[in-house]
Amino acid sequence: MPGLAVIIVGDDPASRVYVNNKKKACAEIGVYSEEHALPHETTEEELLALIRELNGRKEISGILCQLPLPKHISEETILLAIDPKKDVDAFHPVNVGKIMIGDYDFLPCTPAGVMELIKESGIDPKGKECVVIGRSNIVGKPQAMLLLHAHGTVTICHSKTENLKEVTKRADILVAAVGKANFVTADMVKEGAVVIDVGMNRNAEGKLCGDVDFEGVKDKCAAITPVPGGVGPMTIAMLMKNTVKAALL
Ligand code: L34
Protein backbone atom coordinates (compact mmCIF):
# COMPACT_ATOMS: atom_id res chain seq x y z
CA MET A 1 0.00 0.00 0.00
CA PRO A 2 1.46 3.38 -0.96
CA GLY A 3 1.77 5.85 1.92
CA LEU A 4 2.16 9.62 1.75
CA ALA A 5 3.42 11.82 4.58
CA VAL A 6 2.47 15.47 4.18
CA ILE A 7 4.25 18.04 6.32
CA ILE A 8 2.80 21.50 6.81
CA VAL A 9 4.56 24.12 8.94
CA GLY A 10 2.65 27.16 10.18
CA ASP A 11 -0.88 28.21 9.33
CA ASP A 12 -0.88 29.65 5.83
CA PRO A 13 -4.56 29.35 4.81
CA ALA A 14 -3.80 28.58 1.13
CA SER A 15 -1.36 25.81 2.09
CA ARG A 16 -4.02 24.40 4.40
CA VAL A 17 -6.49 24.12 1.50
CA TYR A 18 -3.93 22.47 -0.80
CA VAL A 19 -2.85 19.98 1.87
CA ASN A 20 -6.48 19.09 2.62
CA ASN A 21 -7.06 18.48 -1.10
CA LYS A 22 -4.03 16.16 -1.17
CA LYS A 23 -5.25 14.14 1.80
CA LYS A 24 -8.72 13.92 0.24
CA ALA A 25 -7.24 12.57 -3.00
CA CYS A 26 -5.29 9.92 -1.08
CA ALA A 27 -8.47 8.78 0.70
CA GLU A 28 -10.35 8.69 -2.60
CA ILE A 29 -7.88 6.35 -4.30
CA GLY A 30 -7.06 4.23 -1.24
CA VAL A 31 -3.58 5.56 -0.49
CA TYR A 32 -2.56 5.75 3.17
CA SER A 33 -1.73 9.30 4.21
CA GLU A 34 -0.66 11.03 7.37
CA GLU A 35 -0.38 14.71 8.10
CA HIS A 36 2.33 16.28 10.22
CA ALA A 37 1.11 19.78 11.08
CA LEU A 38 3.86 21.67 12.90
CA PRO A 39 3.64 25.11 14.51
CA HIS A 40 5.22 28.15 12.85
CA GLU A 41 7.94 28.23 15.56
CA THR A 42 9.26 24.77 14.62
CA THR A 43 13.05 24.86 14.24
CA GLU A 44 14.92 23.61 11.20
CA GLU A 45 16.51 20.91 13.40
CA GLU A 46 13.08 19.66 14.55
CA LEU A 47 11.81 19.51 10.98
CA LEU A 48 14.96 17.67 9.87
CA ALA A 49 14.46 15.14 12.68
CA LEU A 50 10.91 14.44 11.43
CA ILE A 51 12.11 13.99 7.85
CA ARG A 52 14.83 11.57 8.95
CA GLU A 53 12.24 9.55 10.83
CA LEU A 54 9.93 9.47 7.78
CA ASN A 55 12.87 8.54 5.51
CA GLY A 56 13.37 5.44 7.65
CA ARG A 57 9.74 4.26 7.81
CA LYS A 58 8.83 1.47 5.38
CA GLU A 59 5.10 2.27 5.20
CA ILE A 60 5.87 5.83 4.03
CA SER A 61 6.64 5.76 0.31
CA GLY A 62 6.36 9.50 -0.32
CA ILE A 63 7.26 12.59 1.72
CA LEU A 64 6.01 16.05 0.82
CA CYS A 65 6.90 19.20 2.73
CA GLN A 66 4.40 21.86 1.67
CA LEU A 67 6.02 25.13 0.57
CA PRO A 68 6.47 27.95 1.40
CA LEU A 69 8.19 27.30 4.74
CA PRO A 70 8.58 29.97 7.44
CA LYS A 71 11.53 32.28 6.73
CA HIS A 72 13.72 30.91 9.55
CA ILE A 73 13.82 27.47 7.87
CA SER A 74 15.98 26.93 4.78
CA GLU A 75 13.91 25.28 2.04
CA GLU A 76 17.10 24.11 0.36
CA THR A 77 18.27 22.29 3.50
CA ILE A 78 14.88 20.65 3.98
CA LEU A 79 14.48 19.50 0.38
CA LEU A 80 18.00 18.02 0.47
CA ALA A 81 17.09 15.95 3.54
CA ILE A 82 14.24 14.07 1.86
CA ASP A 83 15.28 10.67 0.51
CA PRO A 84 15.27 11.13 -3.31
CA LYS A 85 13.36 7.83 -3.64
CA LYS A 86 10.55 9.31 -1.48
CA ASP A 87 10.69 12.77 -3.05
CA VAL A 88 7.25 12.77 -4.69
CA ASP A 89 7.57 16.51 -5.45
CA ALA A 90 10.80 15.88 -7.41
CA PHE A 91 12.38 18.93 -5.75
CA HIS A 92 15.57 17.19 -4.52
CA PRO A 93 18.62 18.26 -6.60
CA VAL A 94 19.25 14.61 -7.55
CA ASN A 95 15.76 14.39 -9.05
CA VAL A 96 16.03 17.83 -10.64
CA GLY A 97 19.25 16.68 -12.32
CA LYS A 98 17.67 13.43 -13.50
CA ILE A 99 14.86 15.40 -15.12
CA MET A 100 17.42 17.56 -16.92
CA ILE A 101 18.99 14.49 -18.55
CA GLY A 102 15.60 12.88 -19.23
CA ASP A 103 16.06 9.76 -17.04
CA TYR A 104 13.83 10.20 -14.00
CA ASP A 105 11.66 8.44 -11.41
CA PHE A 106 9.39 11.42 -10.70
CA LEU A 107 8.29 14.53 -12.53
CA PRO A 108 7.39 17.67 -10.55
CA CYS A 109 3.62 17.61 -10.05
CA THR A 110 2.52 20.96 -11.49
CA PRO A 111 4.56 20.88 -14.73
CA ALA A 112 3.67 17.20 -15.20
CA GLY A 113 0.00 18.06 -14.74
CA VAL A 114 0.29 20.74 -17.41
CA MET A 115 1.84 18.24 -19.84
CA GLU A 116 -0.95 15.77 -19.11
CA LEU A 117 -3.61 18.44 -19.82
CA ILE A 118 -1.91 19.27 -23.12
CA LYS A 119 -1.57 15.63 -24.16
CA GLU A 120 -5.10 14.60 -23.17
CA SER A 121 -6.49 17.54 -25.15
CA GLY A 122 -4.89 16.10 -28.29
CA ILE A 123 -2.28 18.86 -28.52
CA ASP A 124 1.28 17.96 -29.54
CA PRO A 125 4.03 20.46 -28.56
CA LYS A 126 6.38 18.96 -31.19
CA GLY A 127 7.94 21.75 -33.26
CA LYS A 128 5.59 24.34 -31.71
CA GLU A 129 6.50 27.69 -30.15
CA CYS A 130 6.12 27.13 -26.42
CA VAL A 131 6.48 30.15 -24.16
CA VAL A 132 6.67 29.88 -20.37
CA ILE A 133 6.26 33.05 -18.33
CA GLY A 134 8.04 32.56 -15.00
CA ARG A 135 11.34 30.90 -14.07
CA SER A 136 10.78 29.38 -10.62
CA ASN A 137 12.38 26.08 -9.64
CA ILE A 138 8.92 24.67 -8.90
CA VAL A 139 7.18 25.54 -12.17
CA GLY A 140 8.86 27.72 -14.80
CA LYS A 141 12.22 25.96 -15.17
CA PRO A 142 10.97 22.35 -15.04
CA GLN A 143 7.99 23.26 -17.24
CA ALA A 144 10.35 24.50 -19.94
CA MET A 145 12.35 21.27 -19.67
CA LEU A 146 9.26 19.06 -20.04
CA LEU A 147 8.08 21.03 -23.09
CA LEU A 148 11.57 20.61 -24.52
CA HIS A 149 11.40 16.84 -23.91
CA ALA A 150 8.15 16.93 -25.89
CA HIS A 151 10.10 18.54 -28.77
CA GLY A 152 8.72 22.05 -28.35
CA THR A 153 10.71 25.15 -29.27
CA VAL A 154 10.85 26.69 -25.84
CA THR A 155 11.28 30.26 -24.59
CA ILE A 156 11.31 31.25 -20.92
CA CYS A 157 10.21 34.81 -20.10
CA HIS A 158 10.53 36.55 -16.74
CA SER A 159 10.33 39.93 -15.04
CA LYS A 160 13.43 41.24 -16.87
CA THR A 161 12.26 40.18 -20.34
CA GLU A 162 12.15 43.07 -22.79
CA ASN A 163 9.17 43.30 -25.14
CA LEU A 164 7.34 40.54 -23.27
CA LYS A 165 4.22 40.92 -25.41
CA GLU A 166 6.17 40.33 -28.63
CA VAL A 167 7.49 37.07 -27.22
CA THR A 168 4.20 35.79 -25.80
CA LYS A 169 2.40 36.66 -29.06
CA ARG A 170 4.56 34.08 -30.84
CA ALA A 171 3.37 31.28 -28.57
CA ASP A 172 1.36 28.34 -29.88
CA ILE A 173 1.37 27.08 -26.29
CA LEU A 174 1.57 29.72 -23.56
CA VAL A 175 2.11 28.74 -19.92
CA ALA A 176 1.61 31.48 -17.34
CA ALA A 177 3.33 30.93 -13.99
CA VAL A 178 3.79 34.47 -12.74
CA GLY A 179 1.74 34.83 -9.58
CA LYS A 180 -0.10 38.02 -10.57
CA ALA A 181 -3.85 38.20 -11.22
CA ASN A 182 -4.81 39.27 -14.77
CA PHE A 183 -1.16 39.47 -15.85
CA VAL A 184 -1.83 37.85 -19.23
CA THR A 185 -4.24 39.92 -21.30
CA ALA A 186 -5.75 39.29 -24.74
CA ASP A 187 -3.23 41.54 -26.52
CA MET A 188 -0.44 39.18 -25.37
CA VAL A 189 -2.03 36.07 -26.88
CA LYS A 190 -1.92 34.84 -30.47
CA GLU A 191 -5.21 33.91 -32.12
CA GLY A 192 -5.72 30.15 -31.74
CA ALA A 193 -3.09 29.65 -29.04
CA VAL A 194 -3.33 27.13 -26.19
CA VAL A 195 -3.22 28.95 -22.84
CA ILE A 196 -2.36 27.19 -19.59
CA ASP A 197 -2.86 29.14 -16.38
CA VAL A 198 -0.70 27.98 -13.47
CA GLY A 199 -1.42 31.07 -11.32
CA MET A 200 -3.13 30.73 -7.94
CA ASN A 201 -3.94 34.27 -6.78
CA ARG A 202 -6.61 36.15 -4.89
CA ASN A 203 -8.02 39.21 -6.64
CA ALA A 204 -9.14 42.45 -4.95
CA GLU A 205 -12.43 40.82 -3.86
CA GLY A 206 -10.54 37.87 -2.36
CA LYS A 207 -11.69 35.54 -5.12
CA LEU A 208 -9.35 32.79 -6.33
CA CYS A 209 -8.02 33.55 -9.82
CA GLY A 210 -5.12 32.68 -12.08
CA ASP A 211 -2.57 34.78 -13.99
CA VAL A 212 -4.72 35.03 -17.12
CA ASP A 213 -7.59 37.41 -17.79
CA PHE A 214 -9.81 34.42 -18.60
CA GLU A 215 -12.85 36.38 -19.85
CA GLY A 216 -10.72 38.54 -22.14
CA VAL A 217 -8.61 35.69 -23.53
CA LYS A 218 -11.04 32.78 -23.82
CA ASP A 219 -12.61 33.69 -27.16
CA LYS A 220 -9.24 34.22 -28.77
CA CYS A 221 -7.58 30.92 -27.97
CA ALA A 222 -8.07 27.31 -29.09
CA ALA A 223 -8.00 26.01 -25.51
CA ILE A 224 -7.60 27.53 -22.06
CA THR A 225 -7.49 26.20 -18.49
CA PRO A 226 -9.63 27.83 -15.79
CA VAL A 227 -8.69 28.67 -12.19
CA PRO A 228 -9.98 27.01 -10.08
CA GLY A 229 -10.54 23.62 -11.71
CA GLY A 230 -7.57 23.60 -14.09
CA VAL A 231 -3.94 23.00 -13.22
CA GLY A 232 -4.52 22.75 -9.43
CA PRO A 233 -6.43 19.45 -9.50
CA MET A 234 -3.89 18.12 -12.04
CA THR A 235 -1.06 18.88 -9.59
CA ILE A 236 -2.81 16.68 -7.09
CA ALA A 237 -3.46 13.91 -9.62
CA MET A 238 0.25 13.85 -10.50
CA LEU A 239 1.13 13.69 -6.81
CA MET A 240 -0.99 10.55 -6.56
CA LYS A 241 0.81 9.10 -9.56
CA ASN A 242 4.21 9.83 -7.99
CA THR A 243 3.15 8.35 -4.66
CA VAL A 244 2.08 5.09 -6.27
CA LYS A 245 5.30 5.06 -8.28
CA ALA A 246 7.37 5.66 -5.12
CA ALA A 247 5.80 2.61 -3.49
CA LEU A 248 7.06 0.49 -6.39
CA LEU A 249 10.69 1.80 -6.33
N1 L34 B 1 6.01 20.95 -1.59
N2 L34 B 1 4.65 22.75 -2.07
C1 L34 B 1 5.06 21.51 -2.36
N3 L34 B 1 4.54 20.79 -3.39
C2 L34 B 1 3.58 21.33 -4.19
O1 L34 B 1 3.11 20.64 -5.24
C3 L34 B 1 3.11 22.62 -3.89
N4 L34 B 1 2.08 23.20 -4.61
C4 L34 B 1 2.12 24.65 -4.83
C5 L34 B 1 2.35 25.32 -3.48
N5 L34 B 1 3.31 24.62 -2.63
C6 L34 B 1 3.68 23.33 -2.84
C7 L34 B 1 0.79 22.79 -4.57
O2 L34 B 1 0.46 21.72 -4.10
C8 L34 B 1 0.73 24.92 -5.40
N6 L34 B 1 -0.03 23.72 -5.11
C9 L34 B 1 -1.43 23.59 -5.29
C10 L34 B 1 -2.07 22.38 -5.12
C11 L34 B 1 -3.45 22.26 -5.28
C12 L34 B 1 -4.20 23.35 -5.61
C13 L34 B 1 -3.57 24.55 -5.79
C14 L34 B 1 -2.19 24.67 -5.62
C15 L34 B 1 -5.68 23.21 -5.73
O3 L34 B 1 -6.25 22.27 -5.26
N7 L34 B 1 -6.36 24.19 -6.37
C16 L34 B 1 -7.79 24.19 -6.55
C17 L34 B 1 -8.48 25.29 -5.74
C18 L34 B 1 -7.99 25.45 -4.36
C19 L34 B 1 -8.69 26.55 -3.58
O4 L34 B 1 -9.92 26.52 -3.53
O5 L34 B 1 -7.99 27.43 -3.02
C20 L34 B 1 -8.09 24.46 -8.01
O6 L34 B 1 -9.16 24.06 -8.47
O7 L34 B 1 -7.24 25.06 -8.69
Boltz pocket constraint, residues with backbone or C-beta under 6 A from the ligand:
constraints:
  - pocket:
      binder: B
      contacts: [[A, 14], [A, 17], [A, 18], [A, 21], [A, 64], [A, 65], [A, 66], [A, 67], [A, 68], [A, 89], [A, 109], [A, 110], [A, 200], [A, 208], [A, 226], [A, 227], [A, 228], [A, 229], [A, 230], [A, 231], [A, 232], [A, 233], [A, 235], [A, 236]]
      max_distance: 6.0
